[in-house]
Amino acid sequence: MSQVLIDECVSAIPMPALVVDRSERIIAANGDAVGLLGQNITGRHYATILRQPQVIEALEQCLRSKKPARTRHLSNDGAQDTTFQVECRYMNTVAEGGAALVVFQDVTHLEQASQMRRDFVTNVSHELRTPLTALMGFIETLRGPAREDAAARERFLQIMTDEANRMNRLVGDLLSLNRVESEERVRPTEQVDLTGLLQSTLNSLRPLGDGASVALVLNAPPDPVHLPGDSDQLRQVFTNLIENAIKYGEGGESVTITILPVDRDKAIRGPAVRVQVADQGPGIDPTHLPRLTERFYRADSHRSRQLGGTGLGLAIVKHIINRHRGRLRVESELGKGSVFTVILPR
């Protein structure tokens, strides 16, 4: 096979690919391979280019046995670590004595998904282990030293109730997150009265606000605002955001909810409604803002657990807003409170 034909065949492969002949030199490489491995790699010994021992070993095995070989190539694209699955296949007719075709398939997204699953299982296990350990400890105490201590028994039973409720909330949020994720690709079509929904949500949360001495204020246009959406899921979004504003506002005087219809919003490039939930609390350190919607991420983990948080609320909010093709914006300064803005298309 001529060199021109080899070059054209390798260039047509839609992923990094190169050919190594029996002399252990790279005789062809496409543009993707050059981008991955560096410039001027053609004509050089493959060991000086590939370098990673597992890739070199797989290629040597392919050239020696004339059988396929597979391994992994680890790299970095400047922004993140990347993983490529490397396939080596022997070809008899490409060059004198044969040659090996080496193809790199990017499987970074699969590795990231696998890591996310591992992290998720680890986090769930950790979140459940803490209350379970507490329950087991109190049960053992009630069966032993505190068997006849009525005051201690009542105190321990209350703590056990709190821990059981915490596990129940966690399981409920996990089921809710799973349900929301399964529906994320299906865009809702029901027409929702957003003004009425927010008024109803505020009425149900007013006792919580009164208990924390926080006034709930709704600023809305005189006419009802309608948009396509899932009323139950939108209620869940605003309940979560307003609850957080009350709980983490640390006794600020008020939480203000503002409805702002706009003819064209830059974030979604069309008519939209912005709903802002603003508190007067201590604010959030800017370093935490990009990660607030990650599962189990807490800006203040100790305080969040004390207040009954599961670390999943904002992750659920994010997925619901994604289903509605909307956006979530968070603005906060330490000492100046926080503003969570939900942008929904009309």
C-alpha positions, 0 to 999 in steps of 0.5 A: 500500500502506498504512503499516500493511501495510508495517510488518506486512510488514517486521516479518514478515521474520526478519532486519534489514530496512527500506524506503526510498522515493524521497524517500530517507527510511526509511519502515519498519524492523523490530525487528531493524533497530532493534537493528542500526542504532539507535533512531528510524530511521524517517523519517530520511534513510538516509545518516544511518543507514546511513553506510557508503559501500558500503551507501549506494552499493548503495541509491542504485544500486537506487533509480536503476536499479530493479535488485537490488544487493548489498554488505556491512555491517560492524558490532560487537555489543559482543563481536565484529566482525560481517558482514552481507550487504545485499540491496537490492530495488526495489518499485514498489507499496510507496510513491508512486514506488516504494521499496527493501527493504533486508535484512541477512543475518548472515554472520559465521559464514561469515566466521569459517569462511573466516578460520579456513581462511586461518589454518589454511593459513598455519599449516600452511605456516609449520610445514612451511616451517621444516623444509623450509628446514633440510633444503634448507640441509643438503642444499646444505651436504652437497653442497658444503663438508661433502662430505668432512667425516665428523663434520659429515655425521653431525651434519647427517644427524641434524638432517635426520632430526629435521626429517623426523620433525617433518614426519611428526608434523605430517602425522600429526596433521593426518590425525588431526585431519581424521579426528576432526572427520569423526567428531565427530557420531557418538557412540561406543557401544563399552563401554570398560574405562577402568581397563584402558585407562589402565593399558595407556597408562601401561605404554607411556609408562613408558619416556618417564617413566623417561627424564625421571625422572618416576614415573607414578602411577595412582589408580583405584577397586578395581573396573573403570570402564566407559563408552561410548567409542572405545578408540583415541581415548580412548587417544590423548587420555590418551597426549597429556595424559600425554606433555605432563605428562612433557615440560613438567613439567620434571623434576617428581617424578611425574605422577598420573592419578586416576579419579573416578567420580561419580553426577552431574557438574554439567558434563554433568548426569549420571553421569560419570567424571573422569580427572585428569592432574596434574603438578608442573611450572612451570604455565601462565600463566592468560592462555594457558588459554582458547586451549590447545586452538586449532590451532597455539596454543603457550603456549611455542612455542620450547620446544614445537618443541624437544620435538617438539610440532606444536601440534595435540595438544590440538586433537585432544583437544578434538574427541575429547572433544566426540565423547564428549559430554564436557568438558575442564577445565584448572587451573594456577598458575605454580609449582604445576603443572597439572591436566587433567581429562577428564569423560566421561559414563557 
